[in-house]
C-alpha cells in the first residue's frame, strides 16, 4: 500500500491558532495586557522555541503576577486542548484510507503533548500510526524518524510522500531521502533555493487530495505503458 507521511502542527491542525487562543485566554485570566499576545507569539516562534525557554521568558516578564504552574499549564496543554481537525482534512484522510493509503503522522515534539493533540482531534482513529521525535529519539529532518514511521506500519519507505509545512523539517527531509513531497504553504512564499517540494498547496486537505490523485495518475500511466 502507498505510504503518506504527514506533519501534525500547522499541517493537519492549526497549532498556532490554537496556541494564540490559549494565550489570549491566559492573558485575560491573569489581567495582563492583551497586546502581549504579539510578544508571546514571537517568543514561541511557532512552537520551535524550547518550552523551558518560553517559560523562563514569561516568568521573567510577569514575575509574581502569574504562578509558575499557570505558565506550565499553558505551555503543556494550551494548544493541545484547542486544536481542531477541519472537516475537509478529515474527509481527505478518510478518502485516502478508502483508496488504500497508509497514513502516518511524523512530528517533532514531546510525546504527551503531541499525542494529546492527536487524540483530541480524533486523528488516532483515522491515521494508521504516528511517530514523535521525543519517543523515537530523532527529529525531522533526520532520516531516522522517517524510517521509524515506515517501520511502525510495516510499509517500505521508498515511494512514500511527505506532507508538511516546514521547508527545513519536512521538505528538506523528504528531499534528502529521495521522497516526493507536498509543501503546505499556509499562504507563505517558498524561499529556499537549494531544494523545492514536488508540489505546493495552501492546506492539508488539498495536499492529501493531490497525493492521491497524482499517485493514481502515475499508476494509470504505468499501466498504459505496459500495454
N, C-alpha and C positions, 0 to 999 in steps of 0.2 A: 504494500500500500504506500502511496506517496506520503511524504512527511513534511509537515508545516511547523516551523519553529517560530513562536510568537512572543514578542516582548509584552510585558504587562503594563508598567507605568507609562502614561501618556501615549500608549498604543491601544491596547484593549480597553483600558479605563483612563479617564482624565484625572490623573493623580493630582496635578497642580490645582485644578478647580476644586477638588475635594479638600486639599490642604488649605487653600485660600478660605474656603467656607469655615473650616475648623479654626483658623487663626482669627477670622473676623469674630466668631463667637467667643473665642478666648479673650480677645481684647475688650469686648463689651462686658463680659463677665467680671473682669478684673478692673474695669473702669480705666482702661488705658486708651491713649489717643487712637482713634480709628485710622488715622493717617499712618500709623506704624505698620500697617499691612504691607506697605511698599518695602519698608526696611526688612521685615521678617522674611518676605518672599525672596528678597535679594540675598540675604544670608543663607537661606535654604537652598538656593540655586537649583531648583527643580528636583530636590532630593539628593543631589550629588554631594552636598556638604555632609560630612560625618555627623551623626546625630549628637555626639558628645560635644562637638564644636558648636553646633547650633544652640545646644542647651547652655553652654558656657557664655555664648554671646548674649542670649536672652537673660540669663541670670545677672550678667554684668550690667545690662541695660536697666533691668527692672528691680534688682536688689530685693529688699524685703517686701516690696509691694506685691510680689507674686510668690507663692510657695514653690519650692523646687519640685514638689510632687505634681503640681499643676503643669509645669513646663514638661516634665517627663511624660505625663499622660497625653499631652498634646502631641508630642513627637512620636510617641509609641502607637497611639490609636486614632489620632485626629483624622488623618486621611483615610485610614482603613475603614472607619465607621461610616464614611460618607461617599466612597467611590460607588459608581454606578456603571452597569453594563447597558449600553444603549440597545434598543430593540433591533436596529439594523445590524449591529455587530453580532448580537445573539443569533439572529436569523441566518447571517452569513456563515457563522460557525456550525450551526445545525445543518445547513445545506452542504457544507464541505464534508461533514461527517457522513451524511447520507450518500455523498458521491464517492466515499471510500477513503477519504483522507484521514491520516493520523495527525492529531494536533497536540503539540507540547508547548507549554509556556516556559520560556527561558528568561529568567530575571535576576538581576543583581539585587542585593538587599539582604535584610535579616529574615530568617525563616518565619518567625512568629508573625511579623508584620505583613509579609507578602502572602503567607497562607491565609491570614485573616481577610485580606482583600479578595483572594480567590474564592474563599468560601462565602463571604458576604455577598458577592455578586452572583453566586451560583455557577461560576466558571468551573468549579470542581465537578459539576455534573454534565459539563459539555465537552471539555477537553479530555484527552487520554492520559495526561500526566503533566508534571511540572518539575523543573529543577531550579533551585535557588542557590545563589552563589555561596551564602554562608554554609549551607548544608553540604555542598559538594567541594568546598574549599578552593573554588576557582571562579573568577569573574569574567564576564564579557569585556573585551573582545577575544580573550584567550580561547584557543581551540578546545581546551579540555571540557568546558561547560557545554559546548555544543555536542561533543561526543557523548557526554553524560546524558544529555537529553535523548539522543538516538538510542543509547543503551537502555534507558529507562522504559522504552516501549518496544525494544527488540526490533528496531527498524534501521536499515542501513542509512548512514548519513549522506553518502553521495546521492545527488539528485534532489536533496531537500531544498525547500525555500525558506528564507528567513524574512520575517516581517518585523519592523521596528522603527522607532522614531529617532534613535541616536545614530548619527553618522559614524561615530567612533565605535561605540559598543556593538551595534547591530550590523551596520552595512560593512564597515571595515572587517568585522569578524567574519561575516559571510564571504567577503571577497578573498580573505586570506585562505579560506578553505575551498575556494572554487565553487561556492554555492550561489544560486540566484537569490535575489533579494528584492523586496519592495520597501521603499522608504516612506513612512507615514510623516508627511511634512508638517502637519498641523499649521499650515499657512506660512511656513518659513521657507526662505530660498536655500537651495543647495549651494554650499560654499567650498566644498572640497575639490581640489584639482587632481589629487593622486589616485582617486578611485571614484566610482559612481555606482548607484544602485541599478539593478536591471530595469526597475520601473519605480516611479514615484506617484503617490496619490495623497489625498488630503486626510483620509481617515482609515481606520482599521477595517470597516465593513467593505469599503471599496477595494482595499488591498487583498482581503481574503477572496473576494469575488474575482479579482484579476488573476490571482494564482490558479484558482480552479479552472477558469476559462482558458488561460494560457496553457495549462497542462493538458487539457482536453484537446485543444487545437494542435498541440505538438504530437499527441498520440494519433490524431487523425492523419496528420502529415506523414508520420512514420508508417502508418498502415497503408496509406496511398502509395508511398514509395516502394513498399513491399510488393504491391500489385504490379 
